[in-house]
Amino acid sequence: MAKADIVLKGNAIFTGVNDEPVSGAVIIKDNRISDICSKEKSKDYIGSDTKVYSFDDELIMPGFHDFHLHLFLGSLYADSVSLIDAKSELEAAIKVKEFADQRPEDPWVFGFRWYHVHWDNHTLPSRQTLDELIPDRPVLLVNEEGHGVWLNTRAMQMLGINRHTAEPAFGKIFKDETGEPTGVLYETAISLAQAAFQLPKEKEKRLLERFLRKAASFGITSVSDMLPLTGYELGDIHLYKQFEEEEKLTARINFLTVLNGNLDYAKQVRQLFNSSKLKFSGLKQFLDGVPATYTALLLENYTDFPTKGEPFLPPETIKSWVTEADREGFRIRLHACGDGAVRLGLDIYEEAMKANGSRDARHTIEHIEVIDPADIPRFSELGVMASMQPEHMNTEEFANNVYLSRLGEERSKRTWPIKSLQDSGAKLAFGSDYPIVEINPLPGIYRAVTRVNDSGEPNGGWNPEEKIQLADAIRCYTSGSAYGVFAEDELGTLEKGKLADIAVLDRNLFNLPAKEILRAKVKLTIMDGAVVYEKALSGKLAIQ
């Protein structure tokens, strides 16, 4: 019998195949699981060079796969000033000034997560407030949803943004009463600031190294990197390739490029990037924005503003692009937050299927923050996946959350319909949308199971009938995501013959109150049969 490289023994192994953990051992040889067996049988696999980890009630489970994140945007966020706690425009600007003073060599001052909706006066900011504190260095601040930026005058000068700058389709350059830009750009207008994100190669390397360490510390062994943002792309697939060649890639990266009607580039990267660790995964485009800024496309008017929102691009254009890409064998993932956008996305996929014939495309709708009940069964009927981010439900104060005011009481009952989609037979996958929320998968799992925020609101849960079981929530973050990248035969569950991507939590979530999900930490992460993260919580891990 071939001796193992690593043996994980424990009382709580969640394979993902069954609903409850079992006692036993996971045997790893080279980069694969060679057996899952009893602790007694595991002794036969142990040789002089075998590393044996002995756990008690810590949870051994498949590695997490974050199905929707923005790798470089998140990496840059982690290296910038966070404005989430600011309660006013001035307070945010002061935080930026303090950060800028600590980083005098940075060519650009970056910040993230300002949110005027949570400010005392709920008013969009202006460049003048930043100018008073930082007049001589360019400042770019991304808002909480990632669909808006706030610039100072120096940044606008460097980017060539002025009163004569043309406003791109589905973009907004906010202007004052004299016609001068205020410094706030929304949606595709952010593309006007893309030059600010061109980072030095050495900084890109540092950011990627930091991201990989962070992902491993949260038990994440695979990610789906959504390179396309609103009107621009952010990421460096050639740097990813370099890391793979140098054996520094400690998380599998499945990346998407933009759906824009030109498939030449997509065809090139589909051929060039197709390894088990770095793979082209499809094309992405936006159908709408987000409810908070009235840019999500709804079927009926917003409750607090007389608009339904608008499509991100002309529907006929998107239909043409999707049909052509589908004909060429590409999978597509469409951003759709509003119920109008969700329906539009399903209609587009249905038309492509009628034009090209049915196939296992695994086209996907992203976010699905609100949906009309009539569209729920269409996911299963059309074979369309639902990609969702439950952590977006974690609002600071539920009673005043923006979804209630924007959608109204009746429509808000249709938000994040996870259980309804699951019951309808739809394939689900979870992600974080990092850096919109933190990359840690456990809060998202907690949200899907309880549907309350960190303060325990609302009592009983936000649309409590949409809660799902813990085992299913974990599957959405593991086997669901593996299915989403056509890797279910290799990843997503702990089974003999599959790749050894494994996470070990410091407690068995199945035997504890749900609140313990938020307190859990990752103890060990294995990717491709190698330990990529090891945390000693009290002394050293029990290694025999």
C-alpha positions in Angstrom: 0.0 0.0 0.0 1.4 3.4 -1.0 2.2 5.5 1.9 0.5 8.9 2.2 2.0 12.3 2.2 -0.6 13.7 4.6 -3.2 12.1 6.8 -6.0 14.1 8.4 -7.7 12.3 11.2 -10.8 13.8 13.0 -14.2 13.3 14.4 -16.0 15.7 12.0 -15.3 15.2 8.3 -17.8 16.9 6.1 -17.3 15.4 2.7 -20.2 17.4 1.0 -21.6 14.1 -0.2 -23.6 13.6 3.0 -25.5 16.1 5.1 -23.6 15.4 8.4 -19.9 15.1 9.3 -18.4 11.6 10.0 -15.5 10.4 11.9 -12.5 9.0 10.0 -9.4 10.1 8.1 -8.6 11.8 4.8 -5.6 10.3 3.0 -3.6 12.5 0.6 -1.0 11.2 -1.8 0.7 13.6 -4.2 -2.1 16.2 -5.0 -5.1 13.9 -4.6 -7.3 12.3 -2.1 -6.3 8.6 -2.3 -8.8 7.4 0.3 -11.3 8.4 3.0 -11.4 5.7 5.6 -11.6 4.9 9.3 -9.0 6.1 11.7 -8.0 2.5 12.2 -7.4 1.8 8.5 -5.5 5.1 8.2 -2.6 3.5 10.1 -1.8 1.4 7.0 -1.1 4.6 5.0 1.3 6.1 7.5 5.0 5.9 6.7 8.1 7.5 8.0 7.6 10.6 5.9 3.9 10.9 6.3 2.7 14.1 8.1 -0.3 13.2 10.3 -2.7 15.8 11.7 -4.9 14.6 14.5 -8.1 16.7 15.1 -10.9 16.2 17.6 -14.1 18.0 16.8 -12.6 20.5 14.3 -14.4 20.5 11.0 -12.5 18.9 8.1 -14.2 20.0 4.8 -13.6 20.9 1.2 -11.7 24.1 0.5 -14.0 27.1 -0.1 -14.4 28.4 -3.6 -15.4 32.1 -3.8 -17.5 32.2 -6.9 -17.6 36.0 -7.4 -14.8 38.4 -6.3 -12.6 41.1 -7.8 -9.1 40.0 -7.0 -7.1 43.1 -7.8 -9.7 45.6 -6.7 -9.9 43.8 -3.4 -6.1 43.6 -3.1 -5.9 47.3 -3.7 -8.7 47.9 -1.2 -6.7 46.0 1.4 -3.8 48.4 0.8 -5.9 51.5 1.0 -7.9 53.5 3.6 -11.3 52.2 4.5 -14.1 54.8 4.9 -16.9 52.5 6.0 -17.0 54.0 9.5 -17.2 57.6 8.3 -20.5 59.3 9.2 -20.0 62.4 7.0 -18.2 63.7 3.9 -15.8 65.7 6.0 -15.0 62.7 8.3 -14.3 60.6 5.3 -12.0 63.3 3.9 -10.1 63.6 7.1 -9.5 59.8 7.2 -8.1 60.1 3.6 -5.8 62.9 4.6 -4.5 61.0 7.6 -3.8 58.0 5.4 -2.2 60.1 2.7 0.2 61.6 5.2 1.4 58.1 6.1 2.0 57.2 2.5 3.8 60.2 1.0 5.4 58.2 -1.8 2.2 56.7 -3.2 1.5 58.3 -6.7 -2.2 57.9 -6.1 -4.2 58.0 -2.8 -6.8 55.2 -2.8 -9.7 54.7 -0.5 -12.8 52.5 -0.5 -16.2 52.0 1.0 -17.5 55.6 1.5 -21.3 55.5 1.4 -23.3 58.7 1.5 -26.5 56.6 2.2 -25.1 56.1 5.7 -23.9 59.7 6.2 -25.7 62.1 8.4 -27.0 64.2 5.4 -27.2 61.5 2.8 -25.7 63.9 0.2 -23.2 62.9 -2.5 -19.7 64.4 -1.8 -17.7 66.9 -3.8 -14.1 67.3 -4.9 -13.8 70.6 -3.0 -13.9 68.8 0.4 -11.0 66.7 -0.6 -9.2 69.7 -2.2 -9.1 71.6 1.1 -7.2 68.7 2.7 -5.3 67.2 -0.2 -4.9 69.7 -3.0 -1.6 68.5 -4.6 -2.0 64.7 -4.9 -4.6 62.7 -6.9 -7.2 61.0 -4.8 -9.6 58.2 -5.9 -12.2 56.8 -3.5 -14.4 53.9 -4.5 -17.9 53.8 -2.8 -19.4 50.9 -0.8 -21.1 49.2 -3.8 -18.1 49.6 -6.1 -20.3 51.4 -8.6 -19.1 55.0 -7.9 -15.9 56.9 -7.3 -15.1 60.2 -5.7 -12.2 62.2 -7.0 -10.4 65.4 -6.0 -9.5 68.1 -8.5 -5.9 67.0 -9.0 -7.1 63.5 -10.0 -9.6 65.0 -12.5 -6.9 67.1 -14.0 -4.6 64.1 -14.4 -7.4 62.0 -15.9 -8.6 64.8 -18.2 -12.1 65.0 -16.8 -13.7 68.4 -17.1 -17.0 70.1 -18.1 -16.5 69.1 -21.7 -16.0 65.4 -21.0 -18.6 63.2 -22.8 -20.7 61.1 -20.5 -20.5 57.4 -21.5 -23.6 55.3 -22.0 -25.0 54.1 -18.6 -22.5 56.4 -16.9 -23.0 59.6 -14.9 -20.6 62.5 -14.4 -22.2 64.5 -11.6 -22.0 68.3 -12.1 -22.8 71.4 -10.1 -25.2 74.2 -11.1 -22.4 75.8 -13.2 -21.8 72.6 -15.2 -18.5 71.7 -13.5 -18.0 68.1 -12.5 -18.3 67.6 -8.7 -15.8 64.8 -8.6 -18.3 61.9 -8.4 -18.6 59.3 -11.2 -21.1 56.5 -11.4 -21.3 53.2 -13.3 -19.5 53.3 -16.7 -18.2 56.8 -16.1 -15.6 55.1 -13.8 -13.9 54.0 -17.0 -12.7 57.6 -17.3 -10.5 56.9 -14.2 -9.1 53.6 -15.4 -5.6 55.1 -15.8 -5.4 55.5 -12.0 -5.5 51.7 -11.6 -2.3 51.1 -13.7 0.0 50.0 -10.9 3.7 49.3 -11.0 4.5 45.6 -11.5 6.3 45.3 -8.2 3.2 46.6 -6.4 1.0 44.2 -8.3 3.2 41.3 -7.2 3.0 42.4 -3.5 -0.8 42.8 -3.7 -1.2 39.3 -5.3 1.1 37.7 -2.7 -0.9 39.4 0.0 -4.2 38.3 -1.5 -3.1 34.6 -1.7 -2.0 34.6 1.9 -5.3 36.1 2.9 -7.3 33.7 0.9 -5.4 30.7 2.3 -6.0 32.0 5.9 -9.8 31.8 5.2 -9.7 28.3 3.8 -10.2 29.5 0.2 -8.6 27.2 -2.3 -10.3 28.5 -5.5 -11.7 31.8 -6.7 -13.6 33.1 -9.7 -12.1 36.5 -10.5 -14.5 38.9 -12.2 -12.1 41.0 -14.1 -14.7 43.2 -15.9 -16.0 46.1 -13.8 -18.4 48.9 -14.9 -16.8 50.0 -18.1 -13.2 48.7 -17.5 -11.2 45.6 -16.4 -8.8 45.3 -13.5 -6.5 42.3 -13.2 -3.3 40.9 -14.6 -3.7 37.3 -15.9 -0.1 37.3 -17.1 1.0 37.9 -13.6 -1.2 35.1 -12.5 0.5 32.9 -15.1 3.9 33.9 -13.8 2.9 32.9 -10.2 1.7 29.6 -11.5 4.9 28.9 -13.3 6.9 29.8 -10.2 4.6 27.5 -8.1 3.4 30.4 -6.0 -0.3 30.2 -6.9 -1.8 28.9 -3.7 -5.4 29.3 -4.9 -6.9 28.2 -8.2 -8.0 31.2 -10.3 -10.9 31.0 -12.7 -11.1 34.4 -14.5 -13.6 36.1 -16.7 -13.1 38.7 -19.3 -15.6 41.2 -20.8 -18.5 40.3 -23.1 -18.3 43.2 -25.7 -19.2 41.8 -29.1 -15.5 41.0 -30.0 -14.6 37.4 -29.3 -11.0 37.5 -30.7 -9.3 38.1 -27.3 -11.6 35.7 -25.5 -10.7 32.9 -28.0 -7.0 33.6 -27.4 -7.2 33.4 -23.7 -9.4 30.4 -23.8 -6.6 28.5 -25.5 -3.8 29.9 -23.5 -5.2 29.6 -20.0 -6.6 26.2 -19.4 -4.7 24.5 -16.5 -6.1 23.1 -13.3 -4.8 26.2 -11.4 -5.4 29.0 -13.9 -8.3 28.9 -16.3 -10.3 31.2 -18.5 -13.9 30.7 -17.2 -16.1 32.8 -19.5 -17.4 36.3 -20.3 -19.1 38.8 -18.1 -21.3 41.8 -18.7 -23.7 44.1 -16.7 -27.4 44.3 -17.2 -28.0 46.9 -14.5 -26.5 48.6 -11.5 -27.6 48.4 -7.8 -30.8 49.3 -6.0 -29.1 51.8 -3.6 -28.4 54.3 -6.4 -31.6 53.6 -8.4 -29.5 51.9 -11.2 -30.8 48.4 -10.7 -33.4 47.6 -13.4 -36.8 46.9 -11.9 -40.1 45.7 -13.4 -42.0 48.5 -11.6 -40.9 51.9 -10.3 -38.9 52.3 -7.2 -41.1 52.9 -4.2 -39.3 56.1 -3.3 -38.4 57.5 -6.7 -40.3 57.5 -10.0 -38.0 55.4 -12.1 -37.5 51.7 -13.0 -33.8 52.2 -13.7 -32.4 51.5 -17.1 -30.6 48.6 -18.8 -26.8 48.9 -18.6 -26.6 48.6 -22.4 -29.3 48.4 -25.1 -31.0 45.0 -24.6 -30.8 44.1 -28.3 -27.0 44.7 -28.2 -26.6 42.3 -25.2 -28.9 39.8 -26.9 -26.7 39.8 -30.0 -23.5 39.5 -28.0 -24.8 36.6 -25.9 -26.2 34.7 -28.8 -22.9 35.0 -30.7 -20.8 34.1 -27.7 -23.1 31.1 -26.9 -22.8 29.9 -30.5 -19.0 29.9 -30.1 -19.2 27.8 -26.9 -18.6 30.5 -24.3 -20.3 30.6 -20.9 -21.7 33.9 -19.9 -22.3 35.5 -16.5 -24.6 38.5 -16.4 -24.8 41.0 -13.5 -28.5 41.5 -12.6 -29.5 42.9 -9.2 -33.1 44.1 -10.0 -36.0 41.9 -10.9 -36.2 43.6 -14.3 -32.6 42.7 -15.0 -33.0 39.2 -13.8 -35.9 38.7 -16.2 -34.0 40.3 -19.0 -31.0 38.0 -18.4 -33.2 34.9 -18.5 -34.9 36.1 -21.6 -31.5 36.6 -23.3 -30.3 33.1 -22.4 -33.6 31.6 -23.6 -33.3 33.4 -26.9 -29.7 32.2 -27.3 -30.8 28.6 -26.6 -33.5 28.9 -29.2 -31.1 30.3 -31.7 -28.2 27.9 -31.1 -29.7 24.8 -29.5 -29.5 23.5 -26.0 -26.2 22.6 -24.4 -24.6 22.4 -21.0 -23.5 26.1 -21.0 -24.0 26.8 -17.3 -24.7 30.5 -18.1 -25.2 32.4 -14.9 -27.1 35.3 -13.4 -25.1 37.3 -10.8 -26.5 38.7 -7.6 -30.3 38.3 -8.0 -31.0 40.7 -5.1 -34.7 40.9 -6.0 -36.8 38.6 -8.3 -40.3 38.2 -9.5 -41.7 34.8 -8.4 -42.6 33.9 -11.9 -38.9 33.9 -12.9 -37.7 31.5 -10.1 -38.5 28.2 -11.9 -36.9 29.5 -15.1 -33.4 29.0 -13.7 -33.9 25.2 -13.5 -35.9 25.1 -16.8 -33.1 26.9 -18.7 -30.2 25.4 -16.9 -29.1 28.8 -15.7 -27.0 29.1 -12.5 -27.7 31.5 -9.7 -24.6 33.2 -8.3 -25.4 34.9 -5.0 -23.6 36.8 -2.2 -25.6 36.3 1.1 -23.2 38.6 3.0 -24.8 41.6 1.2 -27.7 41.1 3.6 -25.6 42.2 6.5 -26.9 45.8 6.8 -25.9 47.9 9.8 -29.4 48.7 10.9 -32.1 46.6 9.3 -35.0 48.9 10.0 -33.4 51.7 7.9 -31.8 49.5 5.2 -32.0 50.8 1.7 -33.8 47.8 0.3 -36.9 48.6 2.3 -37.1 52.2 1.2 -36.2 51.5 -2.5 -38.3 48.4 -3.0 -41.2 48.8 -0.5 -42.6 46.2 1.8 -44.1 43.8 -0.7 -41.2 43.7 -3.1 -38.6 43.4 -0.3 -40.1 40.0 0.5 -38.6 38.8 -2.8 -35.0 39.7 -1.9 -32.2 37.1 -1.9 -34.6 34.2 -2.7 -32.0 31.5 -1.9 -34.3 28.8 -0.6 -36.9 29.4 -3.3 -34.2 29.0 -6.0 -32.9 25.9 -4.3 -36.3 24.3 -4.0 -37.0 25.0 -7.7 -34.0 22.9 -8.7 -31.6 25.8 -9.6 -27.9 25.3 -9.3 -26.5 27.8 -6.7 -23.0 29.1 -6.0 -21.9 31.5 -3.4 -19.3 34.2 -3.4 -18.4 37.4 -1.5 -18.1 40.1 -4.2 -14.9 41.0 -2.4 -14.0 43.8 -1.7 -17.6 45.0 -1.5 -17.7 42.7 1.6 -14.8 40.8 3.3 -13.5 37.7 1.6 -14.2 35.5 4.6 -16.8 32.9 3.5 -18.1 32.1 7.0 -20.2 35.3 7.4 -21.9 34.6 4.1 -22.7 31.1 5.3 -24.1 32.5 8.5 -26.2 35.0 6.6 -27.7 32.2 4.4 -28.5 30.0 7.4 -29.9 32.8 9.7 -30.7 35.8 7.5 -29.9 38.2 10.3 -27.2 40.8 10.5 -24.4 40.9 13.0 -26.8 42.7 15.5 -29.3 39.8 15.2 -31.7 41.9 13.1 -34.4 41.5 12.0 -35.9 39.2 14.7 -36.4 35.8 13.1 -34.5 36.7 9.9 -34.9 38.7 6.7 -37.6 36.8 4.8 -37.0 33.8 7.1 -38.6 31.3 4.7 -35.5 31.8 2.6 -33.1 30.3 5.2 -31.2 27.2 4.1 -29.5 24.4 6.0 -25.9 24.6 7.0 -24.9 21.7 4.8 -26.5 23.3 1.8 -24.9 26.7 2.5 -21.4 25.1 2.7 -22.1 23.2 -0.6 -23.0 26.5 -2.3 -19.5 27.7 -1.3 -17.8 24.5 -2.4 -19.4 21.9 -4.7 -21.8 24.6 -6.1 -18.9 26.8 -7.2 -16.9 23.8 -8.5 -19.9 22.9 -10.7 -20.0 26.5 -11.8 -16.5 26.2 -13.3 -17.1 22.7 -14.8 -14.8 21.2 -12.1 -17.3 19.0 -10.1 -15.4 15.9 -11.1 -12.2 17.2 -9.5 -13.2 19.6 -6.8 -16.0 20.6 -4.4 -16.3 17.5 -2.3 -14.0 15.2 -0.4 -14.0 12.0 -2.3 -11.4 9.4 -3.4 -9.6 10.5 -6.5 -10.4 14.2 -6.3 -7.9 16.9 -6.0 -6.8 17.5 -2.4 -8.2 21.0 -1.7 -9.2 21.0 2.0 -9.9 23.4 4.8 -10.0 22.6 8.5 -12.1 24.9 10.9 -11.3 25.2 14.6 -14.8 23.9 15.5 -17.6 21.6 14.2 -20.3 24.0 13.1 -22.8 21.3 12.9 -22.9 20.8 16.7 -23.0 24.4 17.7 -25.4 27.4 17.7 -25.4 29.2 14.4 -23.7 32.3 16.0 -20.5 30.2 16.3 -20.2 30.3 12.5 -19.0 33.9 12.9 -16.5 33.0 15.6 -14.9 30.1 13.7 -11.4 30.3 12.3 -9.5 28.3 9.8 -6.8 26.1 11.3 -5.4 24.5 8.2 -5.6 24.9 4.4 -4.4 22.4 1.8 -4.4 23.2 -1.9 -3.4 20.7 -4.5 -2.1 18.4 -1.8 0.2 21.0 -0.2 -0.3 22.8 3.1 -0.6 26.5 2.2 -1.8 27.8 5.6 -1.3 26.5 9.1 -2.5 28.3 12.2 -1.6 27.3 15.7 -4.4 28.6 17.9 -3.1 27.2 21.1 0.5 26.0 20.8 1.1 23.9 17.8 -1.3 21.7 15.9 -1.4 18.1 17.0 1.1 16.6 14.5 2.3 13.1 15.1 
